[in-house]
Amino acid sequence: MVAVEMEKRDGAAAMSPGEAAKGGARPVDRQGLLQHSREFLDFFWDIAKPQQETRLEATEKLLEYLRARPEGSEMKYAQKRLIAGLGMGRETARPCYSLALAQLLQSFEDIPLCSILQQIQEKHDLQTVKKVMRRPALFANLFGVLALFQSGRLMKDSEALMKSVKLLQALAQYYNHLQEQPQKALVDILSEVPEAMWQEVLPKVLKPDLNSILGSPEHLEIFLLAQQKVPMQLEKLMGSVNLLSDENIPRLVTVLKMAANSVKKERKLPAVALDLLRLALREDKFPWFWNEIVEQGLMKKQFWPASYLCFRLLGASLPMLSKEQLQLVMRGDTIRHYGEHIVTAKYPSQFKFAPEMNEYVGSFLEGCRDDPERQLAVVVAFTSITNQGLPVVPTFWRVVRFLSAPALKGYVAWLQDMFLQPDLDSLVDFSTGNQKKAQDASIHGPERAVFRLRKWIILRLVSIVDSLHLEKEEALIEEVARFCFFHSFFETKKPTSQIPETGQRFSFPVEGRAREVVSSAFFSLLQTLSTQFKQAPEQTQDKHPWTYRLVQFADMLLNHSRNVSPLTPFTTQQRQAWTRMLQTLEELEACSSEAKAKATAFQHLLLLVGIHLFKSPTESCDLLGDIQTCIKKSLGEKTRRTRSKATKPQEPPWVEVLVEILLALLAQPSHLIRQVARTVFSHVCAHLTPRALQLILDVLNPEQNEDEDDNVVVTDDSEKQLENEEDKSSESEDNKNSESEDESEEEESDEEDRDGDVDPGFREQLMAVLQAGKALGGVDDDDDEELGDEAMMALDENLASLFAEQKLRIQARRDEKNKLQKEKALRRDFQIRVLDLIEVLVTKQPENPLVLELLEPLLNIIRRSMRTSSTKQEQDLLHKTARIFTHHLCRSRHYCRDVGNCVETVSTQVERLVQQAAHQADSSVALYYFNASLYLLRVLKGNTADRSIRKPQKKEKAGTSASTKPKGPEVAQAASCLDLNLVTPIYSSALSSFLTKRNSPLTIPMFLSLFSRHPMLCKSLLPVVIQHVTGQTRPRHQAQACLLLQKVLPMRELRLCFEDPEWEQLTCQILAKVTENLRALGEAQTKSEQLKNRSSLELLNTIFRIINHEKLTVDLTVVRGVLQSQQQYLQHRVRQKEQVAGSSRLYDIYWQAMRVLGVQRPKLERKDAKEVLSATQSPVSMKRKKKGFLPETKKRKKRKSEGTTQEEEAKPAATGGDQLQPPSTGKKRKRKKAKVAAQAQVEGTPAAKSPATESLSPEPPAKTPKLRKRNRKLSQVNGATPVSPMEPVVEKQYQKELPQKGVSGKSPQLALQPPAKTPKLQKRNRKLSQVNGATPVSPTEPAIEKQYQKELPQKGVSGKSPQSALPRKKARLRLSLANRSPSLLQSGAKKKKAQLRKATKP
């Protein structure tokens, strides 16, 4: 890399001042340059990084650094380094260095540009550079010129400008490497050149030859730029040039194609094309340019880059064109070709130009809001691009939001006129290639085009209303709504001025399917108006909703029977129902303020059903009558209830009738009806009766609803399918290849179905036909006579008819299957809509007793859907039912407070739900049933019992327990309707089933939720759990019982239910059960037994915590003896690695319990692992080489004496016993390391009570006393202690081997010492420490030193012998090394510096 070479070439530039000072005298640079810091050099590395933030930050820091040293050598180095970086091999680094050089030249204007350009040419000389480095050199020159241009100073220096232009012209010759980049850079530079300098620059950049100008897009762009900047000087140079002439058309087309191909990857409009367009507009030759150059030239042959250039030129030219020029552009071959591209570009891999064109049109409409005529012309022109009558722009074209109010009003009027009187000749219509091949006059006639156009127009009108603001365009919205309603249900008999919709007649008759499309669009519009445009009183004149205004409009149309007639005339009964509806609306408006909300809901319902009277008169007429009856009874219910019951006892309540009406309305797939039904039901659900609720539940009952036939929903769905049939067929014509593939796949599937559906009857018929035609030869047939032609023809006809009948039968079965699937899907959709009523009920009336009847139907839906949730409808039904059940019912803050006489019924329901939960196959389903039972328990607990029952209970309690006051849970339990005598056996059997059944769907969290909510019930069920801790049950169930007790016992609510003696007795009982389990602790062979042992130990630890927290008096002698008896076996299994998965965790939990009992954990279980690790790993890999230590090559080879090894092996190893640790007599010892302390906490041993022998670490046997003495001397010189790479591992190993016992100074267990230290040497060290007050420690044993400091008494001795200074100083040094303190090697470093100073003196 160039940067690396620069740093190497500068000598010690990368050396930091600290390193130079360490190395003694700094070498003098021959060139006299200053040494640059590492920080300064790092700027250049950061400049070349790919992250933009890093590059910019490095450039700013470099400039700040240079501003502080403007006259130093750093400036020259920076220039040199940046110029060298322009030719780096990494392509991403070159622009970074170019930008940094531009910033440098911009900040320091005293740097001459010519000198920089000269340095660039000298550094990257194109004449002397090698062939391999030519490409980086070319780019270095190019980026160097760009840096001069970006600095902003190039236009001020004419000399540098001329040299840069000359260099760019020279670079243009290397087209293989640089492509057209030098010419583009030259154009960019010339666009900024002032007119004064053009006279000098123009002859050098432009040749006076038209062929040269039309040879490349860059030369043509320079010519157009000069013509715009200095037309007079260009005329002097070249004379009069008529560029837009007929003879230049081929060359102009070629240049534009070259320009289009050059920007194919960038996908943008070439500047030369836009400049030619501007030139044509200035010279008033735009029609000639568009017809000859664009449509006859570029669009003549199918070349997609040229086509995209034309599309971009069309979009960019919109703001420049007048209304007449827009009409010319929008009706030519270019716009037709654009429409074909939109229709055919449907695959994801194809490039789609429509989003880019939408941006052009949107920016144009937004920029010319003051010119509504041009806006309207462009929108109408794009709407007129049609494919066989269907506009190519979508119905939700979002650019319409930029239209001004007059343009929008004109666009809506144009759409309405085109709907009434379609003008197919004014459209730019086209057909794709596949459509032309499959052209059929009987199908693709003008009627089909008119239908497609009208369907698009009506949907376009509805989408326009969706994007409008109500407060600004209320009149326009009303106009569109009236238009859709009128043409959905009425027709004109005689025009009248009172109804503007009757002013125009249809030029093409409206078909029935077109009326259906308009009707569905109208109800979609009505839904939009009802949901999005909820008018405030101050925004409307009559303070009525949109539906009311449309009803008034409909009433006006009905009254003008001479001018207008409905498509389906009303009968006398229907007209009377319409009149009564209007009267009821007036009565609802006159209601009092108390019933205003209910009246408003009924008003919406009446209006909606009244509008539907035009769509389905018969059904809506009956509904209107029933609704009016319900409204009158609901509003006057208080005064007429008794009289109505007395007069008409057989008449159903109005609530039931209204519920049936709402269910009938919900059968229609309309979101508006769904919202209105929710609103109405929220006002009447307070009056709901059991029979009305049963009507809703009958719909949700899957078993009863299987045979029902929802004709309304199926009919609506089929109608929608018929509406979209034509569009699907027309769109499929554009994709014949994909259609053929689909057809082949369908044929294969048909063949498979046919093979699978072959029945014996068809097989017999086939055999009979073949035998009749003598096509089957028997075994005994000897004659080889062939069938004649007539016999063969007859056989073929019989076979063809037979297979045709079989194909029809297969198709009929398939159609029947599809019909059943559709009906099932529609039925599920209907159930999802009906669930809205259930959601309203549990949300608005959670305290209604009828809510309790919803539990089991909802659970049945969940259970069935969990079993068959394969389709999307099933999943939606499941999710919605589960959400209602969980969030709105079980977790609701409010619930039924008036159970009354239904306590026994609710208790029976609880029993049924718990039994059903225990018999489920899936735990997730069982959870819902169990939560339902908990909800019922909550209801029973929240309801208070009768006073007559509650008083005797109080008296009885006062008599029996006068001295002791009952606790809170008992008082609350006595006052509630929850009878523990009834509920306890229910959950007791469920709990026994859970703890005995092999595959029980019940889980521990279910019972934990039960126990936390009902602690008194938990108190009654605890004996069942304790009983299953031991006994003949399976180990897995015993583990579950232990785990359940472990979670339940710490509950505060449960503790409040027990007296102190009872709680202590319960604790002792559980402890005895657990102790019985622990007698077989080490005998686990299976995973379930291992789980039982672990759960028992965890439960034991929980009991210990409870005993310690509450200070209970419990005898733990038996538990301790049982645990100690299992220690050796557990330890043996851990060593031999015979345990199953999880035994190490079991061992840890075991020692947690033993620590509570006062027994510390020995650290012998990791001995074998450490020995294997130290034997397998190499010494170099055990300890990383640190700075200041001797390398491995400088150390002597280890000499391991046989006697020492034998002595080490002969010494007995100490074993950890079970005795308790005696109290320590010395001071409180500090923790040796954080790691040791953390390990002690995990293993159950407190770090503060670790024995003194635990910190002993042996010395490697290879180091003799003589070698240690030599190392000590060497450490005084080097300032470091020599450490063997094997020492840390050996030290840790010996720490693990030593027993955890408090030992006196002369205990026999201290015999485990490093073999290199003889007892004589130890005794000598101890004596020396008593005299000097410090312990002599070997340089490799910091831990041993700390241990001996803790073991031996620290006596203050007056007077210091000269022999004690050096050991004490070395002890401090070793302590700092062991603790990794910041004072590491300070004394050694000082001595090293002193020795270096002595060595440098002569």
Disulfide bonds with the S-S distance in Angstrom:
none
